[in-house]
Structure formats: structure tokens, C-alpha cells
């Protein structure tokens, strides 16, 4: 039996990224064309559902937004309905507003809530689904760290922006014979560093998953110089850390479910390389630039497919699940299986082997953690 009868509620939560508006447009068009139902958009993620702030979105306000970055609904990464920050006497107290969220949902006569977001939004959505709210999730994030889906929209656009930046930085690196360090976002996952490092022809890629040995990094720079390549490009994920060391925390946002904001490790890397090699280094931190701008064609299409599929899942009553991409096809996964987990780069990933076969330095000498790869490479060379 068809579940979509009246209205769909939708929200965008967590950090913005290119493609959010493309999903909203797809949801509104599919709701109208395939089911003849209305769409209500909550403002600023779960904040809007809790505080009953919303707007009706129809074909007029989604017209022309396919190529626009950000989200017309606004977003928030500090709106967990179960631990909602409320300012009292100059300090925050955390209240459970999940029942209020359910009440607002019901009073608007909604059939389903489509929650577009990253791991924080999916964790909150999984908990709201357990509370009985009919929810369908849509995965987004430039970090590409959500489990269950091959890729999230937003990632490709961020990779393209980072790659263009690395391309441009190459010219100064070459002209001045410098080591140029480019820091990209990605939080605890190195996907953005790995992809943009490969696409931009980086020489050294440092990812959070593989703590780096600064001596190994300097050796790679020296080796390149000895080969006559008098510059190096180091692409650093913001969560990268030295062997035995910690990630660099730029700030703490105490009202956010994950308070840690990373950033600045590239300054450490630069001063160490400069100190150990005497080669001039410069740092560029790309930061929020990677979340902005128009989505790539890939992200527009993925976001559109996700939006259409999410509305159809809602009509089939497939609640408590999120739409995912698996082997190129639309599929779904349980919110509970995704919430609270991160998809990180693993040592056996084909892209790691690709980088090592190209002779890139991933921050380590031959012992840890790529020992098997190097041993096999050596065996092939000697046979
Ligand atoms: O999750 C997306 C992301 O851009 C991360 O790559 C980054 O660590 C974080 O959000 C930054 O968050 P904020 O916008 O709160 O500084």
C-alpha cells in the first residue's frame, strides 16, 4: 500500500556541501510528479524540526538550484534532538527535545522525514527512528566516511576543488624549488587527501589512518631532490598525526555532538621538513573552500538519484534506512548499521596500492604499515 499520502518533511543537517540543493530539488520534483504530495523543508537541520521552523518548498523555490552550492534550508551541526543545547545563565544545558520533534512532525501531518546529512545526522536519525519517527536518510559529506555507501555526494566536488588548488600550487613549487604543503579537510578519514593527492600529482600524502614518520617524509623529499626534482608537493589530511603523536585540534565546539575541529597539522609538518632538510616550505590550508561552490556533474547526478530513490523508499515504507550507492546501483542500508561508524582508508585498499606503485610516499618508511606491499614489490624486482 502506498505510504505517501500528504506531505514529506525534509531537512539538511551537518556541514554543508555541494549537492544538497540538488537532492532537495529531486525530492520536490519526485514528490509532485510521481506522488502528488507536498514537501515541507525544516530550517537548519534538526533545529527546525525541534523549534517548528519550516517553509513549504515547491517547484518555484527549487527552480534554478541544481547548480547552487550550500542548502536553501540552512543547516546545523549542533542539533542532536536528544542532547539539544539550550543557553541558560550564560552556559549551555543539554535537553532531550526528541518528543517535541515528534510532536511537531505529527502536527504538520507528515508521512515521512527525509534527513540529508553525514554521520552526526544519521546517528540522530537512527535514534529518532527507534523512537518511532518514519525516517529515510540520504548520505552527504565531503569526507566520504559514511559506511554502507560506496560514495557520498559532495566528495567528488571537494576532490575537484582540491585538485585544482594542488595544480595551481605546483607552479610555485617548481619555480621556487620549495616543498609546498596543502592541507585538506576530511576529519578522521583520508579519502579527500588520497584522491586529491593522486589527482593533483602529489608526491607525499599524509592520512589520519597511517601515522607519519617525519624522517620517512624528509627522505622522500631528499630522494626527489637527488633525482633532480627540486620541489615536492605534500598533501595532508587535517587528521594526519605523527607516529606516537596526536591529531592537531584547532578548536572545540562544545555544543556539537563531535566537539573536535581539526586543522593546522601542516604547519607542524612544514617546520619539521624545513628544519630537517633546509628546504623552504610553505603551507596552504584549503579548509571550507572545499565545501563551497557548484557541485560537479557527478555529484549533481548522484544527489539527484539519491533524492528520487529516497522518495520512492518513503512510499514503500522503507523507514529507518538510508539510500546508498552500491556497485553503481541505488540500494539501501539500515540507519542503525551506519550510525556511529566511520568508513576509513584501509591499508589493503586498491587506491593505496595504486599510490605505492607510483612511488608516492604515504608517510612511512618500508616497515609499517605497508610492509607487505614493499616486500612483494622487492620480490617482483629481484625475480
Ligand atoms: O564533515 C565535514 C567537515 O568539513 C570536515 O571535513 C571538517 O573537519 C568539519 O566538517 C569542519 O566543521 P566546521 O564547519 O564546524 O568547522
Boltz pocket constraint, residues with backbone or C-beta under 6 A from the ligand:
constraints:
  - pocket:
      binder: B
      contacts: [[A, 15], [A, 16], [A, 77], [A, 118], [A, 141], [A, 142], [A, 143], [A, 185], [A, 186], [A, 187], [A, 238], [A, 260], [A, 261], [A, 262], [A, 291]]
      max_distance: 6.0
